[in-house]
Amino acid sequence: MDSSTNTASAAKPSPQVIIKRVKKGGHEGGHHGGAWKVAYADFITAMMALFLVLWLVAVMSIDGKKAIAEYFRSYTIFKGTEAGGGKGISVMMGNPVKLDKEPGDIKNTGTESAKIVVELGRIIEAQLGELKDNLLIFTTNEGVRIEMVDRENKTMFELGRANLLMNGRKVLTVLASTFKDQQYTIHIEGHTDSVKYPQEDYTNWELAADRANAARRELIRNGLDPRRITRVTSFADTALLNPDRPLDPSNRRVSILIETEKKSELPEEGGGPTRNQQPQGLLGKPSQ
């Protein structure tokens, strides 16, 4: 019995052990890997986005292109807000005054316009935080332009009238205290949206002029030297801030231009020429 068992065990072959060695090359998985698919998908997505942008640019109006270009040229001088037309006070540049990463740090601060922008930013942030959406600051070849604009939920003037509301008085009070120790001349402009008046004897021209003069009186009432204001101009709805939306509240605004490039001696009391000036004739020659 034992001998037969031993014979059967000897006849049964032992299991064969197979060891498979997998060589790993430079590309994991060889041609069967999926990493290239992810890269290819990213490439196709980027190309699709590029052609979509090109198509949008091709069909966009000139005014729309200008608005987008202005948006990306703009930035905010306050931390945590969006650039351009977003929240906060926006500084839109003619001659660039660039910001560093830290709020309030502006390069090229040696220029007078840049100094005024920095100072305005600090004062408005501290005193007009809730009204930052209503203020835009531009630098131009003439100086610094401050736009005091209406928003849907925050207006500066009574609708359709030249009566300053509390928000407008507060903004002008702070601006007057900022301007009064400077020596630059000031130009005030009145602008409206394109809503038309039903009567012919009072139009957007009169409304814009009345609002600009109301701002002038409020600045003077809060300490600004009246001799500093050299021009008060009405533009009605001929220079819209948002031309694609002529009825937008932001088109209703008062612009205050601080003419840093035209610093001059203040005129004498009474509005006459200064001691160092001669009256000019029609052709620019001293009148006889």
C-alpha positions as CSV (number, residue, x, y, z in Angstrom):
1,M,0.0,0.0,0.0
2,D,2.8,2.4,0.9
3,S,4.7,1.5,-2.2
4,S,1.8,2.4,-4.6
5,T,1.4,5.8,-2.9
6,N,5.0,6.6,-3.2
7,T,4.9,5.7,-6.9
8,A,1.9,8.0,-7.6
9,S,3.6,10.9,-5.8
10,A,6.7,10.4,-7.8
11,A,4.7,10.4,-11.1
12,K,2.9,13.8,-10.3
13,P,5.0,16.7,-11.6
14,S,5.7,19.6,-9.2
15,P,4.2,23.1,-10.0
16,Q,6.4,25.4,-12.1
17,V,7.1,28.9,-10.6
18,I,7.3,31.6,-13.3
19,I,8.9,35.0,-12.4
20,K,8.0,37.8,-14.8
21,R,10.2,40.8,-14.8
22,V,8.7,44.1,-16.1
23,K,11.1,46.6,-17.4
24,K,10.1,50.2,-16.8
25,G,11.1,52.5,-19.6
26,G,11.3,56.3,-19.8
27,H,7.5,56.5,-20.6
28,E,5.4,54.8,-18.1
29,G,2.9,52.4,-19.7
30,G,4.5,52.9,-23.2
31,H,1.9,53.5,-25.9
32,H,-0.9,52.4,-23.6
33,G,-0.4,55.2,-21.0
34,G,-3.0,58.0,-20.5
35,A,-0.9,61.0,-19.6
36,W,-0.7,62.3,-23.2
37,K,-4.5,62.3,-23.4
38,V,-4.7,64.8,-20.5
39,A,-2.1,67.1,-22.2
40,Y,-3.9,66.8,-25.5
41,A,-7.2,67.6,-23.9
42,D,-5.7,70.7,-22.3
43,F,-4.3,71.8,-25.6
44,I,-7.7,71.4,-27.4
45,T,-9.4,73.3,-24.6
46,A,-6.9,76.2,-24.9
47,M,-7.3,76.3,-28.7
48,M,-11.1,76.3,-28.4
49,A,-10.9,79.2,-25.9
50,L,-8.5,81.1,-28.2
51,F,-10.8,80.8,-31.3
52,L,-13.8,81.7,-29.1
53,V,-12.0,84.9,-28.0
54,L,-11.0,85.7,-31.6
55,W,-14.5,85.3,-32.8
56,L,-15.9,87.5,-30.1
57,V,-13.4,90.2,-30.9
58,A,-14.2,90.0,-34.6
59,V,-18.0,90.6,-34.0
60,M,-17.6,93.2,-31.2
61,S,-18.3,96.8,-31.9
62,I,-15.5,99.4,-31.6
63,D,-17.0,100.9,-28.5
64,G,-17.1,97.5,-26.9
65,K,-13.4,96.9,-27.7
66,K,-12.6,100.3,-26.1
67,A,-14.5,99.4,-23.0
68,I,-12.8,96.1,-22.6
69,A,-9.4,97.7,-23.2
70,E,-10.1,100.3,-20.6
71,Y,-11.2,97.7,-18.1
72,F,-7.9,95.8,-18.4
73,R,-5.9,99.0,-18.3
74,S,-7.6,100.0,-15.1
75,Y,-6.9,98.9,-11.5
76,T,-8.0,99.7,-8.0
77,I,-5.8,101.3,-5.4
78,F,-7.6,99.5,-2.6
79,K,-6.8,96.0,-1.5
80,G,-9.3,93.2,-2.1
81,T,-11.3,94.8,-4.9
82,E,-11.7,94.1,-8.5
83,A,-10.0,96.1,-11.3
84,G,-11.6,98.4,-13.7
85,G,-15.3,98.8,-13.2
86,G,-15.4,96.5,-10.2
87,K,-15.9,97.4,-6.6
88,G,-13.8,100.1,-4.9
89,I,-12.3,103.3,-6.3
90,S,-10.7,102.7,-9.6
91,V,-7.7,104.5,-11.0
92,M,-7.8,104.6,-14.8
93,M,-4.6,105.8,-16.3
94,G,-3.8,107.9,-19.2
95,N,0.0,108.1,-18.4
96,P,0.5,105.0,-16.3
97,V,0.9,105.3,-12.6
98,K,1.4,101.6,-11.7
99,L,0.6,99.9,-8.5
100,D,2.8,97.5,-6.5
101,K,1.3,94.5,-4.9
102,E,0.8,96.4,-1.6
103,P,-2.2,98.7,-1.6
104,G,-1.4,102.4,-2.0
105,D,2.2,101.8,-3.2
106,I,2.3,103.5,-6.6
107,K,5.4,103.6,-8.8
108,N,6.6,106.9,-10.3
109,T,5.4,108.7,-7.2
110,G,7.6,111.6,-8.0
111,T,4.9,113.1,-10.3
112,E,2.4,115.5,-8.8
113,S,-0.5,113.5,-10.2
114,A,0.7,110.3,-8.6
115,K,1.1,112.0,-5.2
116,I,-2.4,113.3,-5.4
117,V,-3.7,109.9,-6.4
118,V,-2.0,108.3,-3.4
119,E,-3.3,110.9,-1.0
120,L,-6.8,110.7,-2.3
121,G,-6.7,106.9,-2.0
122,R,-5.8,107.1,1.7
123,I,-8.3,109.8,2.5
124,I,-11.2,108.2,0.6
125,E,-10.4,104.7,2.1
126,A,-10.5,106.2,5.6
127,Q,-13.5,108.6,5.3
128,L,-15.6,107.4,2.3
129,G,-15.3,103.6,2.5
130,E,-19.0,103.1,1.9
131,L,-19.0,105.4,-1.2
132,K,-15.9,104.0,-2.9
133,D,-18.1,102.6,-5.7
134,N,-19.2,106.1,-6.6
135,L,-15.7,107.4,-7.2
136,L,-13.3,106.9,-10.2
137,I,-9.9,108.5,-10.5
138,F,-8.2,109.0,-13.8
139,T,-4.8,110.6,-14.6
140,T,-4.7,112.6,-17.8
141,N,-2.2,114.8,-19.6
142,E,-3.8,117.7,-17.7
143,G,-3.8,116.3,-14.2
144,V,-6.0,114.1,-12.0
145,R,-9.7,113.7,-12.9
146,I,-12.2,112.5,-10.2
147,E,-15.5,111.2,-11.4
148,M,-18.3,111.4,-8.8
149,V,-20.8,109.0,-10.4
150,D,-24.3,107.7,-9.5
151,R,-25.0,104.0,-8.8
152,E,-28.3,102.3,-8.8
153,N,-28.5,102.2,-5.0
154,K,-26.3,105.2,-4.3
155,T,-26.9,108.6,-6.0
156,M,-25.2,111.9,-5.5
157,F,-28.1,114.1,-6.7
158,E,-31.9,114.0,-6.5
159,L,-33.1,112.3,-9.7
160,G,-33.7,114.8,-12.5
161,R,-32.8,117.7,-10.2
162,A,-29.6,119.6,-9.1
163,N,-30.3,119.1,-5.4
164,L,-27.3,117.4,-3.7
165,L,-28.2,114.4,-1.5
166,M,-26.4,113.4,1.7
167,N,-24.0,111.1,-0.2
168,G,-23.0,113.9,-2.6
169,R,-22.5,116.4,0.2
170,K,-20.3,114.0,2.1
171,V,-18.1,113.2,-0.9
172,L,-17.6,116.9,-1.7
173,T,-16.9,117.8,1.9
174,V,-14.0,115.3,2.0
175,L,-12.7,116.4,-1.4
176,A,-12.8,120.1,-0.4
177,S,-10.8,119.4,2.7
178,T,-8.3,117.5,0.5
179,F,-8.0,120.2,-2.2
180,K,-8.0,123.4,-0.1
181,D,-4.3,123.3,0.8
182,Q,-3.2,122.8,-2.8
183,Q,-2.4,125.5,-5.4
184,Y,-3.7,123.8,-8.5
185,T,-6.6,125.2,-10.5
186,I,-9.8,123.1,-10.7
187,H,-12.2,122.5,-13.6
188,I,-15.7,121.2,-12.8
189,E,-17.8,119.4,-15.4
190,G,-21.5,118.3,-15.3
191,H,-22.6,115.2,-17.2
192,T,-26.0,113.4,-17.5
193,D,-27.4,110.2,-19.0
194,S,-29.5,110.3,-22.1
195,V,-32.9,110.4,-20.5
196,K,-34.7,113.4,-22.2
197,Y,-36.7,116.0,-20.5
198,P,-40.3,116.5,-21.7
199,Q,-40.1,120.3,-21.6
200,E,-38.0,122.3,-24.0
201,D,-36.9,125.1,-21.7
202,Y,-35.0,122.8,-19.3
203,T,-32.8,120.1,-20.9
204,N,-29.8,117.9,-19.9
205,W,-27.6,120.9,-20.7
206,E,-29.2,123.0,-18.0
207,L,-29.3,120.0,-15.5
208,A,-25.6,119.3,-16.1
209,A,-24.7,122.9,-15.6
210,D,-26.8,123.2,-12.4
211,R,-25.2,120.1,-10.9
212,A,-21.7,121.3,-11.7
213,N,-22.5,124.6,-10.1
214,A,-24.0,122.9,-7.1
215,A,-20.8,121.0,-6.7
216,R,-18.8,124.2,-7.0
217,R,-20.9,125.9,-4.3
218,E,-20.5,122.9,-2.0
219,L,-16.7,122.8,-2.4
220,I,-16.5,126.6,-1.6
221,R,-18.8,126.2,1.3
222,N,-16.4,123.6,2.8
223,G,-13.3,125.8,2.5
224,L,-12.1,125.7,-1.1
225,D,-10.8,129.0,-2.4
226,P,-13.3,130.1,-5.1
227,R,-10.4,131.6,-7.2
228,R,-9.0,128.0,-7.7
229,I,-12.1,127.1,-9.8
230,T,-11.4,128.4,-13.3
231,R,-14.1,126.6,-15.4
232,V,-17.5,125.2,-14.8
233,T,-18.7,123.3,-17.9
234,S,-21.9,121.5,-19.0
235,F,-21.5,118.4,-21.3
236,A,-25.1,117.1,-21.0
237,D,-25.0,113.6,-22.5
238,T,-22.4,114.2,-25.1
239,A,-19.5,112.5,-23.2
240,L,-21.0,109.4,-21.7
241,L,-18.9,107.3,-19.4
242,N,-20.7,104.2,-20.6
243,P,-21.6,104.9,-24.2
244,D,-22.9,101.3,-24.8
245,R,-25.6,101.9,-22.0
246,P,-26.6,105.6,-22.4
247,L,-29.2,105.3,-19.7
248,D,-26.8,103.7,-17.1
249,P,-26.7,105.6,-13.8
250,S,-22.9,105.9,-14.0
251,N,-23.3,108.4,-16.9
252,R,-24.8,110.9,-14.4
253,R,-21.8,112.4,-12.8
254,V,-19.8,115.4,-11.8
255,S,-16.1,115.4,-13.0
256,I,-13.5,117.4,-11.0
257,L,-10.2,118.0,-12.8
258,I,-7.2,119.0,-10.7
259,E,-5.0,120.7,-13.3
260,T,-1.5,119.6,-12.1
261,E,0.0,120.6,-15.4
262,K,-1.3,124.2,-15.2
263,K,-0.2,125.3,-11.8
264,S,-0.3,129.1,-11.8
265,E,-0.5,132.1,-9.6
266,L,-4.0,132.6,-8.2
267,P,-5.9,135.6,-9.5
268,E,-6.5,138.6,-7.4
269,E,-9.7,139.0,-5.5
270,G,-12.4,140.0,-7.9
271,G,-11.4,137.6,-10.7
272,G,-9.0,139.9,-12.6
273,P,-5.6,139.0,-14.0
274,T,-2.7,138.5,-11.6
275,R,0.0,141.1,-11.1
276,N,2.3,139.3,-13.5
277,Q,-0.3,138.9,-16.2
278,Q,-1.5,141.3,-18.9
279,P,-5.0,141.3,-20.4
280,Q,-4.9,139.4,-23.7
281,G,-6.6,140.6,-26.9
282,L,-8.5,138.3,-29.3
283,L,-5.3,137.2,-31.1
284,G,-3.3,136.6,-27.9
285,K,-1.5,140.0,-27.9
286,P,-1.7,142.4,-25.1
287,S,-4.7,144.6,-25.5
288,Q,-4.2,148.3,-26.0
